[in-house]
Amino acid sequence: MAGVTTRHRLAKAGVITGLSIGALFAGLPVLWMLSTSFKSNGEVFQNPPKLITGSFSFGAYREILGNGAQLRFFLNSYVVALSVTVLTLLVALLAAYAFSRFTFPLQRTINAVIVSVQAVPPITLVIPYFGLVVALGLYNTYPGLILTHMVFTLPYAIIMTTAYLNTLPRELDESVKVDGGTSWTALWRILVPISVPGLIAVGVYTFMISWNEYLFALTLTRTDDMRTVPIGIQLLMGQHSYEWNQMMAMSILGSIPVLVLFLLFQRRFIGGLTAGAVKA
């Protein structure tokens, strides 16, 4: 009995040690980024480097928040990410309802195409999408960025929303139809309200993907007034100097929206992911 207790304690200690090392490995870069954002640019290159700065300063944040061009990057990211999230949820919900509740020609083929798009590396599509966006007159515009981001957020959103709707009994739809309602009524009056956890999980994930997207935001925009936060961070890398403290400050400010979203909807986000994984 004593041997079992000892093994249990050793296993518990091993798990705690492993988790602590993992947390340190993941958290230290974030702490270093936060520390650097409160340093002067000259102090960043101090040798030996110090995690805790001796000259604590909000100078980098004042530079970012006091610069209209930098604030424009945040506005662009909000416009694009929120638009992508709303449109993705709407399209994914309608598509998932069709996959979950109806049978139609080429259903399996369309489903396979959706999964295959999710598997394609985005970098391989840069040139085709650049040509398409330019041909449609959407280069350097919000619609061009929004539609392109949706190409990469929709497959996952449709798959997850379909899996979530599959966990809801069909009797709910049938009871609405017995009362004289339509499929449209069943979707918006019954299924959507009880699918809120799953939709929140998909929405938070979609917002994160769009907010952090770099490659297409760089390729499909030309002027600074259309750039997003990831591109704004890159623009702080000058030809002769890097504004490291401002880059870290902008990275911290850019992380806040995603962090706030996750903290606000943490329970429903995790619950939605778990429910969507129960039944495909």
C-alpha positions in Angstrom: 0.0 0.0 0.0 2.9 2.3 0.9 4.4 1.6 -2.5 1.2 2.5 -4.3 1.1 5.8 -2.4 4.7 6.6 -3.2 4.2 5.9 -6.9 1.1 8.1 -6.8 3.0 11.0 -5.2 5.9 10.6 -7.6 3.5 10.6 -10.6 1.7 13.7 -9.2 5.1 15.4 -8.6 6.2 14.5 -12.2 3.0 16.0 -13.7 3.3 19.2 -11.7 7.0 19.5 -12.7 6.2 19.0 -16.3 3.3 21.5 -16.3 5.5 24.0 -14.5 8.3 23.6 -17.1 5.7 23.9 -19.9 4.2 27.1 -18.3 7.6 28.6 -17.9 8.6 27.8 -21.5 5.3 29.3 -22.8 5.1 32.3 -20.4 8.7 33.5 -20.3 8.6 35.0 -23.8 5.4 36.8 -23.0 6.9 38.2 -19.8 10.0 39.3 -21.7 7.8 41.0 -24.3 5.9 42.8 -21.6 9.1 43.8 -19.9 10.7 45.1 -23.1 7.6 47.3 -23.8 8.4 49.3 -20.7 12.0 49.8 -21.5 13.7 52.5 -23.6 14.9 51.3 -27.0 18.5 51.7 -25.8 17.9 49.6 -22.7 16.7 46.7 -24.8 20.3 46.0 -25.9 21.7 46.2 -22.4 24.2 43.4 -21.6 23.6 41.4 -19.6 19.8 41.7 -20.3 17.4 42.3 -17.4 13.9 41.0 -17.2 13.0 43.7 -14.7 13.8 47.1 -16.1 15.4 49.8 -13.9 13.8 52.7 -15.8 10.1 51.7 -16.0 8.4 53.9 -18.7 5.2 54.1 -20.7 7.0 55.9 -23.5 6.5 53.1 -26.1 2.7 52.9 -25.3 2.4 56.7 -25.6 4.2 56.6 -29.0 1.7 54.0 -30.2 -1.5 55.4 -28.8 -0.5 59.0 -29.7 0.2 58.1 -33.4 -2.9 58.3 -35.6 -1.3 56.0 -38.2 -0.7 53.3 -35.6 -4.3 53.6 -34.3 -5.5 53.1 -37.8 -3.9 49.7 -37.9 -6.0 48.7 -34.9 -9.2 50.1 -36.5 -8.5 48.1 -39.7 -8.0 44.9 -37.7 -11.2 45.4 -35.8 -13.2 46.1 -38.9 -11.8 43.1 -40.8 -11.8 40.6 -37.9 -15.3 41.5 -36.7 -16.7 41.5 -40.2 -15.1 38.1 -40.9 -16.4 36.7 -37.6 -20.0 37.8 -38.2 -20.1 36.7 -41.9 -18.4 33.4 -41.1 -20.8 32.6 -38.4 -23.8 33.4 -40.6 -22.6 31.4 -43.6 -21.3 28.5 -41.5 -24.6 28.3 -39.6 -26.7 28.0 -42.8 -24.3 25.5 -44.4 -24.1 23.4 -41.2 -27.9 23.3 -40.9 -28.1 22.0 -44.5 -25.4 19.4 -43.9 -26.9 18.3 -40.5 -30.6 18.2 -41.4 -30.9 17.6 -45.1 -29.8 15.3 -47.8 -29.0 16.8 -51.2 -27.0 15.9 -54.4 -23.2 16.1 -54.1 -23.4 16.5 -50.4 -20.4 14.2 -49.7 -18.4 15.9 -52.5 -19.0 19.3 -51.2 -18.1 18.2 -47.7 -14.8 16.7 -49.0 -14.0 20.0 -50.8 -14.6 21.9 -47.5 -12.2 19.6 -45.6 -9.6 19.7 -48.4 -9.6 23.6 -48.4 -8.8 23.4 -44.7 -5.8 21.2 -45.5 -4.3 23.5 -48.2 -1.3 25.6 -46.9 -2.3 29.3 -47.3 1.0 30.3 -48.7 0.3 28.3 -51.9 -2.8 30.4 -52.6 -1.1 33.8 -52.3 -0.5 34.4 -56.0 -3.9 33.0 -57.2 -5.8 35.1 -54.7 -3.8 38.2 -55.5 -4.7 37.9 -59.1 -8.3 37.2 -58.3 -8.6 40.2 -55.9 -6.9 42.5 -58.4 -9.2 41.3 -61.2 -12.3 42.0 -59.1 -11.1 45.5 -58.2 -10.9 44.6 -54.5 -7.2 45.2 -54.0 -6.3 47.4 -51.0 -10.0 47.3 -49.7 -11.8 45.9 -46.8 -13.9 43.5 -48.9 -10.8 42.0 -50.4 -9.3 41.2 -47.0 -12.6 40.0 -45.5 -13.5 37.6 -48.3 -10.0 36.2 -48.4 -9.9 35.6 -44.7 -13.3 33.9 -44.9 -11.8 31.3 -47.3 -9.6 30.1 -44.4 -12.1 30.5 -41.5 -15.2 29.0 -43.1 -14.1 25.4 -43.5 -13.3 25.0 -39.8 -16.5 26.9 -38.9 -18.7 24.7 -41.0 -17.1 21.5 -39.7 -17.5 22.5 -36.1 -21.0 24.0 -36.4 -22.2 20.9 -38.3 -20.7 18.6 -35.5 -22.5 20.7 -32.9 -25.9 20.6 -34.7 -25.5 16.9 -35.1 -25.6 16.6 -31.3 -29.0 18.3 -31.2 -32.0 15.8 -31.6 -34.0 16.1 -34.8 -37.2 15.9 -32.7 -36.7 19.6 -32.0 -37.1 20.4 -35.7 -40.0 18.0 -36.0 -41.9 19.5 -33.1 -41.7 22.9 -34.7 -43.0 21.5 -38.0 -45.9 19.8 -36.2 -46.9 23.2 -34.9 -47.0 24.6 -38.4 -43.5 26.1 -38.4 -40.9 25.9 -41.2 -37.3 24.7 -41.3 -36.3 28.4 -41.1 -38.4 28.8 -37.9 -36.8 25.7 -36.4 -33.3 27.1 -37.1 -33.7 30.6 -35.8 -36.2 30.0 -33.0 -35.0 26.7 -31.6 -31.6 25.5 -32.8 -29.7 28.9 -32.7 -30.6 29.8 -29.1 -29.4 26.4 -27.8 -26.3 26.4 -30.0 -24.9 29.6 -28.5 -21.9 27.8 -26.8 -20.9 26.2 -30.0 -21.3 29.4 -32.0 -19.2 31.3 -29.4 -16.4 28.8 -29.7 -16.4 29.1 -33.5 -16.7 32.9 -33.3 -13.7 33.3 -30.9 -11.6 31.0 -33.1 -12.5 32.9 -36.2 -11.8 36.3 -34.7 -8.3 35.0 -33.5 -7.5 33.7 -37.0 -8.5 36.9 -38.8 -6.9 39.2 -36.2 -3.5 37.5 -36.3 -3.4 36.9 -40.1 -0.3 38.3 -41.7 0.4 36.9 -45.1 -2.7 38.0 -47.0 -3.0 41.3 -45.0 0.5 42.1 -46.4 -0.1 40.9 -49.9 -3.6 42.3 -50.5 -3.0 45.8 -49.2 -0.8 48.6 -50.5 -1.2 51.7 -48.4 -0.7 52.2 -44.6 -4.3 53.3 -44.1 -5.4 49.7 -45.0 -2.7 47.8 -43.0 -3.7 45.7 -40.0 -1.9 45.3 -36.6 0.5 42.4 -37.7 1.7 44.6 -40.6 1.9 47.6 -38.4 4.3 45.7 -36.1 6.5 44.8 -39.1 6.6 48.5 -40.2 8.3 49.4 -37.0 11.4 47.6 -38.4 13.1 50.5 -40.1 16.0 50.3 -42.6 18.6 51.4 -40.0 16.9 50.7 -36.7 14.3 48.6 -35.0 11.9 50.1 -32.5 11.9 47.0 -30.3 10.1 48.6 -27.4 7.3 49.9 -29.6 7.1 46.6 -31.4 6.6 44.8 -28.1 4.1 47.5 -26.9 2.1 47.1 -30.1 2.2 43.3 -29.7 0.8 43.6 -26.2 -2.0 45.9 -27.3 -2.7 43.6 -30.2 -3.0 40.6 -27.9 -5.5 42.3 -25.5 -8.7 41.9 -27.7 -8.1 38.1 -28.1 -7.3 37.7 -24.4 -10.4 39.6 -23.4 -12.6 37.6 -25.7 -11.2 34.3 -24.3 -11.6 35.4 -20.7 -15.2 36.6 -21.3 -16.3 33.5 -23.1 -13.9 30.9 -21.6 -16.5 28.5 -20.2 -18.7 28.6 -23.3 -15.7 28.4 -25.6 -14.4 25.2 -24.0 -17.9 23.8 -23.6 -18.6 24.5 -27.3 -15.4 22.8 -28.4 -16.2 19.8 -26.2 -19.8 19.5 -27.4 -18.7 19.7 -31.0 -16.3 16.8 -30.5 -18.9 14.5 -29.1 -20.5 13.5 -32.3 -19.5 14.2 -35.9 
